[in-house]
Amino acid sequence: MVFLSVEVEPAPGRIETLEYGGAFVSVWVRVSDVDHALRIAESALSGWGWRTVTVEEKRLVKREDFAEPESIESFDQAFQDGEAYFFDAYPAGSN
């Protein structure tokens, strides 16, 4: 499993994300290659109207690496579904 922490901003011309200034996104992808996981995540995020600004963290992880219930739940979701995303968005004009 790969864990990524990325900052995203609304992609140009995507009205569904214009109310947001951006977001910090925690991503879990059920693959063993970090770069492959990043390509999967960036493709999904792009499809939802976001563009990656920075990749804060990218690493291989195990379930035991997480203590917070939300993170464990996301890990389990990615284990079952292949991917999980947790958004912490901030409003436009706040950055």
Backbone as CSV, one residue per row, in Angstrom:
resi,resn,N_x,N_y,N_z,CA_x,CA_y,CA_z,C_x,C_y,C_z
1,MET,0.850,-1.177,0.000,0.000,0.000,0.000,0.895,1.239,0.000
2,VAL,0.489,2.240,-0.769,1.216,3.504,-0.819,0.340,4.595,-0.218
3,PHE,0.962,5.444,0.598,0.299,6.614,1.149,0.902,7.852,0.510
4,LEU,0.038,8.758,0.089,0.462,10.031,-0.486,-0.226,11.167,0.252
5,SER,0.467,12.263,0.401,-0.127,13.493,0.906,0.177,14.556,-0.132
6,VAL,-0.869,15.116,-0.732,-0.679,16.086,-1.806,-1.512,17.332,-1.547
7,GLU,-1.011,18.446,-2.057,-1.806,19.669,-2.064,-2.280,19.873,-3.492
8,VAL,-3.552,20.213,-3.639,-4.137,20.412,-4.959,-4.807,21.779,-5.026
9,GLU,-5.020,22.246,-6.260,-5.766,23.471,-6.499,-6.756,23.197,-7.622
10,PRO,-7.789,24.040,-7.739,-8.744,23.828,-8.816,-8.052,23.910,-10.182
11,ALA,-8.368,22.980,-11.048,-7.828,23.015,-12.407,-8.498,24.153,-13.166
12,PRO,-7.767,24.830,-14.040,-8.361,25.924,-14.812,-9.597,25.466,-15.585
13,GLY,-10.639,26.285,-15.511,-11.853,25.993,-16.269,-12.776,24.966,-15.665
14,ARG,-12.492,24.469,-14.482,-13.334,23.451,-13.841,-14.221,24.120,-12.802
15,ILE,-15.467,24.379,-13.164,-16.363,25.136,-12.285,-16.718,24.391,-11.004
16,GLU,-16.647,23.062,-11.002,-17.040,22.311,-9.805,-16.082,22.512,-8.638
17,THR,-14.893,23.051,-8.886,-13.943,23.258,-7.793,-13.630,24.734,-7.542
18,LEU,-14.282,25.649,-8.248,-13.942,27.068,-8.137,-14.243,27.682,-6.776
19,GLU,-15.160,27.107,-6.012,-15.445,27.665,-4.689,-14.313,27.401,-3.704
20,TYR,-13.377,26.548,-4.088,-12.265,26.180,-3.211,-10.981,26.846,-3.661
21,GLY,-10.159,27.207,-2.699,-8.828,27.700,-3.003,-7.874,26.555,-3.255
22,GLY,-8.191,25.418,-2.656,-7.357,24.233,-2.782,-7.722,23.222,-1.726
23,ALA,-6.898,22.199,-1.617,-7.145,21.152,-0.627,-5.857,20.391,-0.357
24,PHE,-5.799,19.853,0.830,-4.768,18.870,1.164,-5.462,17.523,1.104
25,VAL,-4.865,16.589,0.392,-5.511,15.302,0.164,-4.592,14.187,0.650
26,SER,-5.139,13.327,1.491,-4.457,12.097,1.891,-4.983,10.992,0.992
27,VAL,-4.053,10.223,0.432,-4.409,9.209,-0.559,-3.766,7.885,-0.181
28,TRP,-4.542,6.823,-0.273,-4.045,5.471,-0.097,-4.323,4.719,-1.391
29,VAL,-3.303,4.059,-1.952,-3.457,3.317,-3.203,-2.863,1.925,-3.003
30,ARG,-3.648,0.911,-3.353,-3.224,-0.478,-3.150,-2.326,-0.941,-4.306
31,VAL,-1.106,-0.423,-4.326,-0.045,-0.854,-5.231,1.250,-0.855,-4.431
32,SER,2.306,-1.394,-5.011,3.575,-1.441,-4.283,4.624,-0.502,-4.859
33,ASP,4.256,0.275,-5.870,5.184,1.208,-6.498,4.698,2.641,-6.254
34,VAL,5.530,3.432,-5.616,5.146,4.791,-5.221,4.830,5.658,-6.439
35,ASP,5.647,5.587,-7.469,5.410,6.409,-8.659,4.132,6.008,-9.383
36,HIS,3.844,4.720,-9.419,2.590,4.243,-10.019,1.392,4.770,-9.221
37,ALA,1.505,4.742,-7.910,0.434,5.263,-7.052,0.201,6.743,-7.317
38,LEU,1.272,7.499,-7.496,1.134,8.931,-7.763,0.434,9.164,-9.098
39,ARG,0.752,8.383,-10.119,0.073,8.519,-11.410,-1.416,8.205,-11.281
40,ILE,-1.758,7.168,-10.529,-3.165,6.809,-10.305,-3.890,7.950,-9.594
41,ALA,-3.279,8.462,-8.535,-3.903,9.537,-7.752,-4.069,10.804,-8.587
42,GLU,-3.047,11.194,-9.316,-3.139,12.417,-10.112,-4.195,12.290,-11.203
43,SER,-4.354,11.107,-11.767,-5.395,10.887,-12.772,-6.783,11.038,-12.156
44,ALA,-6.993,10.438,-10.994,-8.290,10.543,-10.316,-8.573,11.991,-9.923
45,LEU,-7.585,12.653,-9.329,-7.770,14.037,-8.893,-8.058,14.948,-10.080
46,SER,-7.379,14.739,-11.175,-7.621,15.523,-12.385,-9.056,15.328,-12.880
47,GLY,-9.532,14.103,-12.832,-10.900,13.808,-13.239,-11.934,14.500,-12.378
48,TRP,-11.565,14.812,-11.144,-12.469,15.510,-10.221,-12.279,17.021,-10.260
49,GLY,-11.402,17.515,-11.156,-11.231,18.955,-11.304,-10.102,19.570,-10.507
50,TRP,-9.128,18.759,-10.088,-8.016,19.266,-9.291,-6.696,19.099,-10.032
51,ARG,-5.749,19.979,-9.721,-4.393,19.911,-10.256,-3.424,19.845,-9.077
52,THR,-2.469,18.933,-9.136,-1.494,18.774,-8.061,-0.548,19.964,-8.013
53,VAL,-0.407,20.534,-6.828,0.526,21.637,-6.603,1.836,21.080,-6.059
54,THR,1.738,20.313,-4.974,2.929,19.709,-4.376,2.590,18.327,-3.847
55,VAL,3.594,17.492,-3.823,3.496,16.181,-3.177,4.286,16.303,-1.882
56,GLU,3.552,16.306,-0.778,4.177,16.501,0.530,4.826,15.219,1.049
57,GLU,4.206,14.091,0.730,4.691,12.806,1.270,4.285,11.696,0.318
58,LYS,5.173,10.714,0.167,4.852,9.509,-0.595,5.714,8.374,-0.055
59,ARG,5.023,7.287,0.391,5.770,6.183,1.008,4.939,4.914,1.036
60,LEU,5.620,3.811,1.125,4.966,2.525,1.342,4.546,2.446,2.805
61,VAL,3.360,1.887,3.055,2.838,1.822,4.421,2.183,0.479,4.702
62,LYS,2.035,0.223,6.005,1.263,-0.917,6.501,0.152,-0.351,7.378
63,ARG,-0.857,-1.138,7.618,-1.985,-0.699,8.451,-1.512,-0.231,9.823
64,GLU,-0.506,-0.903,10.353,0.013,-0.593,11.682,0.685,0.779,11.753
65,ASP,0.968,1.383,10.598,1.604,2.692,10.579,0.655,3.820,10.988
66,PHE,-0.642,3.516,11.094,-1.640,4.547,11.374,-2.294,4.302,12.722
67,ALA,-2.503,5.389,13.458,-3.130,5.294,14.774,-4.530,5.909,14.776
68,GLU,-4.755,6.927,13.927,-6.040,7.624,13.912,-7.105,6.752,13.247
69,PRO,-8.303,6.685,13.842,-9.374,5.862,13.275,-9.710,6.206,11.822
70,GLU,-9.678,7.513,11.462,-9.989,7.905,10.090,-8.959,7.366,9.108
71,SER,-7.702,7.376,9.507,-6.640,6.867,8.640,-6.736,5.357,8.488
72,ILE,-7.039,4.666,9.564,-7.193,3.208,9.495,-8.377,2.852,8.604
73,GLU,-9.465,3.601,8.739,-10.644,3.379,7.899,-10.312,3.600,6.419
74,SER,-9.545,4.643,6.123,-9.150,4.911,4.736,-8.219,3.833,4.214
75,PHE,-7.292,3.368,5.043,-6.415,2.269,4.652,-7.250,1.047,4.298
76,ASP,-8.206,0.712,5.165,-9.053,-0.461,4.926,-9.895,-0.295,3.662
77,GLN,-10.385,0.919,3.424,-11.157,1.172,2.209,-10.289,0.966,0.970
78,ALA,-9.063,1.471,0.999,-8.155,1.294,-0.137,-7.790,-0.169,-0.319
79,PHE,-7.649,-0.885,0.778,-7.340,-2.313,0.673,-8.476,-3.040,-0.040
80,GLN,-9.700,-2.650,0.239,-10.869,-3.275,-0.380,-11.121,-2.755,-1.798
81,ASP,-11.073,-1.424,-1.977,-11.477,-0.805,-3.243,-10.318,-0.454,-4.170
82,GLY,-9.103,-0.479,-3.672,-7.944,-0.132,-4.481,-7.419,1.271,-4.235
83,GLU,-8.313,2.192,-3.837,-7.914,3.581,-3.592,-8.839,4.189,-2.535
84,ALA,-8.316,5.181,-1.815,-9.134,5.972,-0.894,-8.544,7.379,-0.836
85,TYR,-9.435,8.369,-0.751,-9.038,9.775,-0.760,-9.740,10.488,0.385
86,PHE,-8.978,11.315,1.128,-9.543,12.133,2.188,-9.154,13.575,1.909
87,PHE,-10.161,14.428,1.666,-9.935,15.828,1.314,-10.104,16.731,2.533
88,ASP,-9.200,17.674,2.681,-9.322,18.758,3.642,-9.222,20.038,2.820
89,ALA,-10.367,20.516,2.319,-10.412,21.656,1.401,-10.479,22.976,2.163
90,TYR,-9.948,24.007,1.540,-10.050,25.354,2.095,-10.699,26.262,1.051
91,PRO,-11.434,27.281,1.503,-12.192,28.119,0.579,-11.290,29.014,-0.276
92,ALA,-11.839,29.442,-1.403,-11.128,30.377,-2.281,-10.828,31.652,-1.518
93,GLY,-9.651,32.204,-1.749,-9.252,33.451,-1.105,-8.645,33.287,0.263
94,SER,-8.541,32.072,0.773,-8.012,31.881,2.117,-6.536,31.526,2.154
95,ASN,-5.917,31.340,1.013,-4.502,30.947,1.027,-3.590,32.077,0.820
